[in-house]
Amino acid sequence: MKNTLYILLFIFGAAVQVFSQETLLSPSNNTANKKLINSGTSEMSWFMLQDTIKIQIGSIQTQIQKEKVKISIITTVNMKQSSTKWIDSTIVESETFKPIYHSSFNQQRDMVLKFGEKITGYYLDKQTITKTEISEKVDKPFFDSNFYPQLIRFLPLKNGYSNTISIFDYNPTSKIGVITATIKNTEETSINFNGKKTKVWKVETTDDISNNTAIMIYFIDKSTRKILKQEIDFGGRKMLMELVE
């Protein structure tokens, strides 16, 4: 999903290092509260911001299926200017969130990753009709880059919380391998959501996928840990996602 978001940001022309002193977050150092994870479906409206004007360009539906040994997440992006859906699927282990499988299908490319002793799969660039077989070996633990926005919701958030997350990403036009996502800062605040004042954690993040040039701010409900709103700033160009309830 992360790559899908960045690709779409560039397509629509309105895109979408601070390290903590703590040890990198990874499946072998996972401080998330796993009890907070539940099965369910959510939808967010996706807007492009032009000054004070919000222009809806699409919607994002996320389905989470929690089972005893695995968690499956399917994200479907519907863009108003496209008849083709963008679908990302991620499967992780329930206990550690260690990645098992990731696939991404959209107008630009198809990709499938299977995680084991080696990371195998393929990447099909639909613009050049070039298919690349994937076989990557890594020597450190990591989360799937598509999973870390979900992971943030379940971390022990508090005022001033920051950390660095070990993630794996495959993008031939950018970086391939184990990189990092950074939680730059966390603060407790309140927002007006659906006409109601709601206490949230405001979490500012960036990652190596965008060379740390994209800033994403999550507004996470303190009680439910749902992402109510997400702001994206990519080189001064801004987007907004809001939960539909």
Wavefront OBJ file of the C-alpha trace (Angstrom):
o trace
v 0.000 0.000 0.000
v 2.816 2.424 0.742
v 4.221 2.122 -2.768
v 0.720 2.404 -4.210
v 0.168 5.664 -2.339
v 3.443 7.166 -3.550
v 2.812 6.087 -7.161
v -0.644 7.641 -7.104
v 0.694 10.818 -5.549
v 3.085 11.283 -8.452
v 0.466 10.348 -11.073
v -1.956 12.994 -9.898
v 0.790 15.604 -9.562
v -0.227 16.347 -6.004
v 1.817 13.845 -4.080
v 1.627 12.280 -1.709
v 17.096 11.571 9.999
v 15.854 11.453 13.101
v 16.666 8.138 14.796
v 15.427 7.161 18.219
v 17.887 6.036 20.796
v 15.826 2.859 21.088
v 16.511 -0.410 19.297
v 14.935 -0.739 15.858
v 11.388 -2.046 16.009
v 11.122 -5.384 14.215
v 9.379 -8.747 14.636
v 12.146 -9.705 17.077
v 11.639 -6.437 18.999
v 7.901 -5.895 18.786
v 6.403 -3.661 21.462
v 2.916 -3.462 19.919
v -0.155 -4.352 21.970
v -1.517 -7.235 19.924
v -4.801 -7.260 21.838
v -5.733 -4.012 20.091
v -5.913 -5.719 16.696
v -9.396 -6.775 15.580
v -10.997 -8.008 12.385
v -13.061 -5.441 10.540
v -13.492 -3.202 7.522
v -12.901 0.529 7.291
v -13.020 3.135 4.547
v -11.254 6.457 4.126
v -12.036 9.233 1.673
v -8.961 10.554 -0.132
v -8.696 14.275 -0.879
v -6.264 16.524 -2.694
v -5.849 19.885 -0.964
v -5.604 23.133 -2.920
v -5.330 26.007 -0.455
v -8.484 25.544 1.673
v -10.345 23.478 -0.939
v -10.734 19.695 -0.568
v -11.122 17.778 -3.826
v -11.983 14.103 -3.444
v -9.920 11.941 -5.763
v -10.749 8.501 -4.421
v -11.386 6.195 -1.506
v -9.465 3.478 0.305
v -11.068 0.408 1.845
v -9.128 -1.738 4.308
v -10.193 -5.223 5.382
v -8.451 -6.869 8.344
v -8.932 -10.553 9.114
v -7.361 -11.688 12.378
v -6.840 -15.420 12.821
v -4.956 -17.495 15.381
v -1.697 -17.714 13.443
v -1.957 -14.942 10.860
v -3.403 -11.525 10.108
v -4.521 -10.663 6.576
v -4.934 -7.091 5.355
v -6.467 -6.248 1.975
v -6.429 -2.639 0.817
v -8.473 -1.540 -2.196
v -7.960 1.899 -3.721
v -10.654 3.345 -5.962
v -9.622 6.456 -7.888
v -12.253 8.664 -9.504
v -10.155 9.118 -12.627
v -9.509 5.404 -13.078
v -11.747 2.428 -13.743
v -9.111 0.053 -12.399
v -8.868 -0.749 -8.697
v -5.506 -0.817 -6.925
v -5.355 -3.829 -4.624
v -2.673 -4.620 -2.040
v -2.686 -7.733 0.150
v -0.484 -8.384 3.169
v -0.258 -11.435 5.447
v 1.762 -11.414 8.674
v 2.189 -13.735 11.637
v -0.256 -12.938 14.442
v 2.260 -13.092 17.267
v 5.283 -11.243 15.874
v 3.895 -9.540 12.724
v 6.677 -11.229 10.771
v 5.755 -10.933 7.068
v 4.506 -13.964 5.169
v 3.145 -12.593 1.888
v 2.606 -9.330 0.059
v 1.056 -8.595 -3.322
v 0.206 -5.393 -5.142
v -1.733 -5.048 -8.388
v -2.381 -1.746 -10.153
v -2.170 -0.001 -13.517
v 1.559 0.601 -13.216
v 2.832 -2.769 -12.021
v 2.077 -6.141 -10.479
v 4.177 -7.467 -7.621
v 4.182 -10.597 -5.485
v 6.523 -11.218 -2.540
v 6.772 -14.416 -0.504
v 8.808 -14.177 2.683
v 10.892 -17.091 3.921
v 14.591 -17.839 4.163
v 14.677 -15.826 0.954
v 12.234 -13.257 -0.370
v 10.941 -14.588 -3.671
v 8.364 -13.483 -6.202
v 8.185 -11.201 -9.217
v 7.793 -7.579 -10.273
v 6.007 -6.797 -13.554
v 6.424 -3.273 -14.915
v 3.355 -2.779 -17.094
v 4.762 0.336 -18.764
v 7.813 -1.435 -20.204
v 6.336 -4.960 -20.073
v 9.387 -6.058 -18.105
v 9.076 -8.902 -15.616
v 11.755 -9.303 -12.953
v 12.069 -12.467 -10.885
v 12.770 -11.630 -7.251
v 15.177 -13.536 -5.002
v 16.485 -11.449 -2.112
v 18.297 -12.608 1.013
v 18.427 -10.362 4.066
v 20.243 -10.807 7.358
v 18.080 -8.765 9.719
v 14.434 -8.887 10.905
v 11.886 -6.507 9.386
v 8.214 -5.726 8.899
v 6.592 -5.549 5.482
v 6.561 -1.897 4.377
v 2.857 -2.275 3.633
v 2.145 -3.233 7.254
v 3.891 -0.511 9.226
v 1.070 2.089 9.010
v -1.091 -0.489 10.798
v 1.669 -1.264 13.288
v 1.845 2.378 14.398
v -1.714 2.193 15.741
v -0.795 -0.506 18.249
v 2.484 0.842 19.623
v 2.813 2.175 23.216
v 2.146 5.755 22.126
v 2.738 8.604 24.548
v 3.766 12.255 24.425
v 7.219 12.535 22.876
v 7.266 8.930 21.667
v 9.610 8.343 18.722
v 11.163 5.266 17.230
v 12.598 3.708 14.098
v 11.006 0.736 12.349
v 12.836 -1.851 10.264
v 10.904 -2.487 7.028
v 11.461 -4.283 3.735
v 10.453 -2.619 0.487
v 10.861 -3.616 -3.140
v 10.854 -0.767 -5.642
v 13.205 -0.967 -8.653
v 12.929 2.802 -9.198
v 13.869 3.616 -5.613
v 15.274 1.259 -2.986
v 15.250 -2.482 -2.521
v 15.899 -4.215 0.764
v 15.681 -3.486 4.463
v 15.212 0.218 5.081
v 13.581 2.232 7.842
v 10.464 4.170 8.708
v 10.741 6.789 11.443
v 8.220 7.953 14.003
v 9.500 11.483 14.484
v 7.169 12.610 17.238
v 3.940 11.793 19.057
v 1.677 14.144 20.956
v -1.724 13.965 22.588
v -4.228 16.423 21.158
v -7.897 16.758 20.191
v -9.579 17.082 16.820
v -13.132 17.690 15.675
v -14.280 14.430 14.119
v -17.843 14.103 12.841
v -18.825 17.094 14.936
v -17.391 15.664 18.122
v -14.227 16.631 19.990
v -12.079 13.506 20.062
v -8.819 12.840 21.878
v -6.156 11.489 19.543
v -2.510 10.640 19.253
v -0.930 12.818 16.572
v 1.921 10.750 15.134
v 4.375 12.247 12.619
v 6.260 9.784 10.413
v 8.508 9.569 7.393
v 10.368 6.736 5.664
v 13.173 5.800 3.304
v 10.655 4.860 0.589
v 10.315 8.575 -0.167
v 13.892 9.356 0.890
v 12.262 10.914 3.970
v 10.777 13.713 1.884
v 7.133 12.720 2.463
v 5.744 13.555 5.895
v 2.703 11.603 7.032
v 0.754 12.575 10.117
v -1.684 10.085 11.626
v -4.491 11.123 13.977
v -5.251 7.994 15.984
v -8.232 7.754 18.316
v -6.864 7.229 21.848
v -9.638 4.850 22.890
v -10.269 2.800 19.734
v -6.864 3.188 18.046
v -8.623 3.798 14.735
v -6.902 6.144 12.283
v -9.428 8.971 12.027
v -7.399 11.156 9.717
v -4.118 11.112 7.830
v -2.299 14.113 6.374
v 0.367 13.777 3.674
v 2.851 16.483 2.750
v 5.103 15.699 -0.206
v 7.270 18.652 -1.134
v 4.587 21.138 -0.156
v 1.856 19.295 -2.034
v -0.754 18.052 0.377
v -3.349 15.328 0.643
v -5.793 14.259 3.292
v -7.525 10.993 4.171
v -10.517 10.869 6.485
v -12.281 7.889 8.020
v -15.837 7.344 6.816
v -18.228 6.460 9.644
l 1 2 3 4 5 6 7 8 9 10 11 12 13 14 15 16
l 17 18 19 20 21 22 23 24 25 26 27 28 29 30 31 32 33 34 35 36 37 38 39 40 41 42 43 44 45 46 47 48 49 50 51 52 53 54 55 56 57 58 59 60 61 62 63 64 65 66 67 68 69 70 71 72 73 74 75 76 77 78 79 80 81 82 83 84 85 86 87 88 89 90 91 92 93 94 95 96 97 98 99 100 101 102 103 104 105 106 107 108 109 110 111 112 113 114 115 116 117 118 119 120 121 122 123 124 125 126 127 128 129 130 131 132 133 134 135 136 137 138 139 140 141 142 143 144 145 146 147 148 149 150 151 152 153 154 155 156 157 158 159 160 161 162 163 164 165 166 167 168 169 170 171 172 173 174 175 176 177 178 179 180 181 182 183 184 185 186 187 188 189 190 191 192 193 194 195 196 197 198 199 200 201 202 203 204 205 206 207 208 209 210 211 212 213 214 215 216 217 218 219 220 221 222 223 224 225 226 227 228 229 230 231 232 233 234 235 236 237 238 239 240 241 242 243 244 245
